[in-house]
Amino acid sequence: MGWTASESKVTIGYQGTSIDLWIGQNTARVNGQEKALDVAPFVSATGRTMLPLRFVTESLGSQVQWDGATQSITITSGGITQKPVTGTPPEKGLIAHYKFDGDFRDSSGNGNDGKLNGDVGFADGVFGQCAQFKGGFLQVADNSELDLTGPYTISAWIRIAPGSDSTIISKLADNGMDSTYFANAYDYDSDISASDSTLQMWMSYDYDNSHYTEASVEVEGQDAVNKWVHAAFTNDGGKINLYVDGVPLGTAQVPEDNYVTSDSNVLIGGIIQSGASSYFQGKMDDLRIYNYALDSDQIKALGTGTAGASSIVLQVDNPLMTVDGGRE
């Protein structure tokens, strides 16, 4: 945090986000973009500089909740805060599992390790560390298990950057244009506070043995921008389904067979087509691929957790705050 006395300006910088606020002005800038404020910053009678808490907190990618009953504010960051549901994530049928805890290995034991291409690092995630994608991707060598010619599930925790078109996972058909399967999250609005990202899943099947036909399901208005959400895509042999944070939100009919297979490698965090490409921008954690369609309870078990989350609770007229459950 910095102070420029000549401009009465407060500057806040955190993990690539820069915020400028001016005393007495109802306009701020986030990464150079002008934003309107409901309340202007001011200096109190005791000489303290007062800033709009919700605006600053949410601009930095955290969440703010107000509890009128207890007159308290809870700020959460660095993870997710859903209450866990009964059940544990299933291990049966795992084709590949990427925890991203300092490496790109497949934890399922099947040897589907990711090979690094470009800029992919590590950061704090939902469970331990996560992969931080900055235009790079991971490549997994092709094998018959990864063709996904029957029921399957793909799930991951994602947190995308504003204005990005972020491919979660893809496997190209042999024609170099269509995808045997493709999962994506995108936000075409560069507004850092927007809640209008879209999640989508595509798959191809051989309609009449001469050309590919694609089936897709997508859900708009999902807030995956600078916020962790759990996305799961299942194919149950008759339809593909899209879940967000354990809730089923979209479906599309598909045939039970004639799925397209290919010799292409699987790309995590990217798709490279003839004349076009798209790379994941943001964070990804706990990517899993199963060889069957998980049911709704199993999806919910994947889409919950508290690891990686930190919280601050502030109460009106109380000089103490609670940080991760302890008083300070």
C-alpha positions in Angstrom: 0.0 0.0 0.0 1.3 3.4 -0.9 0.4 7.1 -0.3 0.9 10.0 -2.7 0.4 13.2 -0.6 0.5 15.6 -3.6 -2.6 13.8 -5.1 -4.2 12.6 -1.8 -4.0 9.1 -3.5 -3.9 5.7 -1.9 -2.4 2.9 -4.1 -2.9 -0.8 -3.3 -1.1 -3.6 -5.1 -1.6 -7.3 -4.7 -0.9 -10.3 -6.9 -1.0 -8.4 -10.2 -3.9 -6.1 -9.3 -3.3 -2.4 -8.7 -6.0 -0.1 -7.2 -5.8 3.7 -7.1 -8.2 5.7 -4.9 -8.4 9.4 -4.2 -9.6 11.1 -1.0 -13.0 12.7 -1.6 -13.4 11.2 -5.1 -16.1 8.7 -6.2 -13.9 7.3 -8.9 -11.1 4.8 -8.6 -8.9 2.9 -11.0 -8.3 -0.9 -11.1 -5.4 -1.8 -13.4 -5.9 1.5 -15.2 -9.6 1.1 -15.7 -11.9 3.7 -14.2 -14.5 2.4 -11.7 -17.3 4.2 -9.9 -17.5 4.2 -6.1 -20.6 4.3 -3.9 -18.7 6.0 -1.2 -15.6 8.2 -1.6 -12.5 7.6 0.6 -12.1 10.1 3.4 -9.9 10.9 6.4 -11.6 10.5 9.8 -11.5 13.0 12.7 -8.8 10.8 14.2 -6.6 11.0 11.1 -7.3 7.5 9.8 -7.7 7.0 6.1 -11.1 5.2 5.4 -11.5 3.2 2.2 -14.6 1.4 0.8 -14.0 -2.1 2.1 -16.2 -4.1 -0.3 -14.8 -2.4 -3.4 -11.2 -3.0 -2.4 -11.7 -6.5 -1.2 -13.7 -7.7 -4.2 -11.3 -6.0 -6.6 -8.5 -8.0 -5.1 -10.4 -11.3 -5.7 -11.8 -11.9 -2.2 -15.4 -12.1 -1.1 -17.3 -10.0 1.4 -20.4 -11.1 3.4 -22.5 -9.1 5.8 -24.4 -10.7 8.7 -27.0 -8.4 10.0 -27.9 -10.6 12.9 -24.4 -10.4 14.4 -23.5 -7.0 12.8 -20.3 -8.6 11.4 -18.4 -8.7 8.1 -16.6 -11.8 6.9 -13.9 -11.5 4.3 -12.7 -14.7 2.6 -9.8 -15.2 0.2 -7.4 -17.8 -1.2 -9.9 -20.6 -1.4 -13.5 -21.6 -1.2 -15.9 -21.4 1.7 -18.7 -23.8 0.9 -19.8 -26.1 3.8 -18.7 -29.7 3.2 -21.3 -32.3 2.3 -21.4 -35.9 3.4 -19.1 -38.1 1.3 -15.6 -38.1 0.0 -14.3 -37.7 -3.6 -14.3 -41.1 -5.3 -11.1 -42.7 -6.3 -12.6 -45.6 -8.3 -12.4 -45.2 -12.1 -9.8 -42.4 -12.1 -8.0 -42.3 -15.4 -6.0 -39.2 -14.4 -5.7 -36.9 -11.4 -3.6 -33.8 -11.3 -3.2 -32.2 -7.8 -0.7 -29.6 -9.0 1.2 -29.7 -5.7 4.5 -28.6 -7.1 4.5 -30.9 -10.1 2.3 -32.0 -13.1 2.3 -35.7 -12.3 -0.8 -37.9 -12.6 -1.7 -39.1 -9.1 -4.0 -41.9 -10.3 -1.1 -44.2 -10.9 -1.8 -44.5 -14.6 1.2 -42.5 -15.7 -0.7 -39.8 -17.6 1.8 -37.1 -16.5 1.7 -33.7 -17.9 4.6 -32.3 -19.9 5.2 -28.6 -19.5 5.0 -26.3 -22.5 5.4 -22.5 -21.9 4.6 -20.6 -18.7 2.8 -22.6 -16.1 3.8 -22.2 -12.4 2.4 -22.8 -9.0 0.4 -20.8 -6.5 -1.8 -21.3 -3.4 -4.8 -23.3 -4.4 -8.0 -24.8 -3.1 -6.1 -27.9 -1.8 -2.5 -27.1 -1.2 -1.0 -25.7 -4.4 -2.5 -25.2 -7.8 -1.3 -24.6 -11.3 -1.0 -21.0 -12.4 -1.4 -20.7 -16.2 0.0 -17.7 -18.0 -0.3 -18.7 -21.6 1.4 -22.1 -21.3 -0.2 -25.6 -21.2 0.5 -29.2 -20.3 0.7 -32.0 -22.8 -0.4 -35.6 -21.9 0.6 -38.4 -24.3 -2.2 -40.1 -26.2 -3.5 -43.5 -25.1 -6.7 -45.4 -25.5 -8.0 -44.6 -22.0 -7.9 -40.9 -22.8 -10.1 -41.3 -25.9 -13.1 -41.3 -23.6 -15.3 -43.4 -25.9 -17.8 -44.2 -23.2 -19.3 -42.5 -20.2 -16.8 -40.2 -18.4 -16.4 -37.3 -16.0 -14.0 -34.3 -16.2 -13.8 -32.1 -13.2 -11.6 -29.2 -11.9 -11.5 -26.2 -9.7 -10.9 -23.1 -11.8 -10.3 -19.4 -11.3 -10.0 -17.5 -14.6 -8.5 -14.1 -15.3 -10.8 -11.2 -16.5 -11.3 -11.0 -20.2 -9.8 -14.5 -20.9 -10.8 -17.4 -23.1 -9.5 -20.2 -21.0 -9.4 -23.8 -22.3 -9.5 -26.2 -19.4 -8.8 -29.4 -21.4 -8.9 -30.5 -25.0 -8.3 -33.4 -27.3 -8.3 -32.7 -31.1 -9.8 -34.9 -33.7 -7.4 -36.1 -36.4 -8.7 -33.4 -38.9 -7.0 -30.8 -36.7 -10.1 -28.7 -36.4 -12.8 -30.5 -34.4 -12.4 -31.7 -30.8 -13.1 -35.2 -29.6 -13.8 -33.4 -26.3 -13.2 -29.8 -25.1 -14.0 -27.9 -21.9 -13.7 -24.2 -21.7 -14.4 -21.2 -19.5 -14.4 -17.6 -20.8 -15.1 -14.1 -19.8 -15.3 -11.6 -22.7 -15.9 -8.6 -20.4 -12.7 -7.1 -19.0 -14.6 -5.7 -16.0 -12.8 -7.2 -13.0 -16.0 -7.3 -11.0 -18.2 -8.9 -13.7 -20.1 -12.1 -13.0 -20.7 -13.1 -16.6 -18.2 -15.8 -17.4 -19.4 -18.8 -19.4 -18.6 -22.5 -18.9 -19.0 -24.9 -21.8 -18.3 -28.5 -22.9 -18.0 -29.8 -26.5 -17.7 -33.4 -27.8 -17.7 -34.8 -31.3 -19.3 -37.9 -32.8 -19.3 -39.5 -36.2 -22.8 -38.7 -37.5 -22.8 -40.7 -40.7 -19.3 -42.1 -41.1 -18.3 -39.2 -43.3 -18.2 -36.0 -41.1 -18.1 -35.0 -37.5 -21.0 -33.5 -35.6 -20.5 -31.7 -32.3 -22.7 -31.6 -29.3 -22.3 -28.9 -26.7 -23.6 -27.6 -23.4 -22.9 -24.2 -21.9 -24.0 -22.1 -19.0 -23.7 -18.3 -18.9 -23.5 -15.9 -16.0 -21.1 -18.0 -13.8 -18.8 -16.0 -11.6 -15.4 -17.7 -12.2 -13.5 -14.5 -12.7 -10.9 -14.2 -9.9 -13.0 -16.6 -7.8 -12.7 -20.3 -7.3 -15.6 -22.4 -8.8 -15.8 -26.1 -9.3 -16.8 -27.2 -12.8 -17.7 -30.8 -13.7 -18.7 -32.3 -17.1 -20.2 -35.7 -17.4 -21.2 -38.0 -20.2 -23.7 -40.6 -19.1 -24.1 -42.4 -22.4 -27.1 -40.4 -23.6 -26.3 -36.8 -22.7 -23.6 -34.5 -21.5 -24.1 -32.6 -18.3 -22.5 -29.5 -16.8 -22.3 -28.9 -13.0 -21.1 -25.7 -11.3 -20.2 -26.0 -7.6 -22.1 -29.3 -7.4 -25.3 -28.0 -9.0 -26.5 -29.4 -12.4 -27.1 -26.4 -14.7 -27.0 -27.6 -18.2 -27.5 -30.7 -20.4 -27.4 -31.8 -24.1 -28.4 -35.0 -25.8 -25.6 -37.1 -27.4 -25.6 -40.6 -29.1 -24.6 -43.6 -27.0 -21.8 -44.6 -29.5 -19.9 -43.4 -32.6 -17.7 -41.2 -30.5 -14.7 -39.7 -32.4 -11.3 -41.0 -31.4 -7.9 -39.6 -32.4 -4.2 -40.0 -32.0 -3.9 -36.4 -30.7 -2.4 -35.7 -27.3 -4.5 -34.3 -24.5 -3.8 -30.7 -23.7 -4.5 -29.3 -20.2 -4.9 -25.5 -20.3 -4.9 -25.2 -24.1 -6.2 -26.1 -27.5 -4.2 -25.7 -30.7 -6.4 -26.0 -33.9 -5.6 -25.2 -37.5 -5.4 -21.5 -37.6 -6.6 -20.9 -34.0 -5.5 -21.5 -30.4 -6.8 -20.7 -26.9 -4.9 -21.0 -23.6 -6.0 -21.0 -20.0 -5.4 -17.8 -18.1 -5.7 -18.2 -14.3 -5.5 -20.9 -11.8 -6.6 -24.6 -11.9 -6.6 -27.2 -9.1 -7.6 -30.9 -8.6 -8.2 -31.8 -12.2 -9.7 -35.3 -12.5 -10.8 -37.6 -15.4 -13.0 -40.6 -14.6 -14.0 -43.5 -16.9 -17.7 -43.3 -15.9 -20.3 -40.6 -15.2 -20.3 -39.6 -11.5 -23.7 -39.1 -9.9 -24.8 -35.8 -8.3 -23.7 -36.8 -4.8 -20.2 -37.7 -6.0 -20.0 -34.4 -7.9 -21.0 -32.5 -4.7 -18.2 -34.3 -2.9 -15.7 -33.1 -5.4 -17.2 -29.6 -5.3 -16.7 -28.9 -1.6 -13.7 -28.1 0.6 -12.2 -25.5 2.8 -8.4 -26.0 2.4 -6.6 -22.9 1.1 -9.3 -20.5 2.4 -8.5 -17.8 4.9 -11.1 -15.6 6.6 -11.3 -12.4 8.6 -14.4 -11.5 10.6 -14.9 -7.8 11.7 -17.7 -6.9 14.0 -19.3 -3.4 14.5 -18.0 -1.6 17.7 -15.6 -4.4 18.4 -11.8 -3.6 18.3 -10.9 -7.3 17.9 -11.1 -9.3 14.7 -11.1 -13.0 14.1 -8.5 -14.4 11.7 -9.0 -18.0 10.6 -10.9 -18.7 13.8 -8.5 -17.0 16.2 -8.9 -13.6 17.9 -6.4 -10.8 17.1 
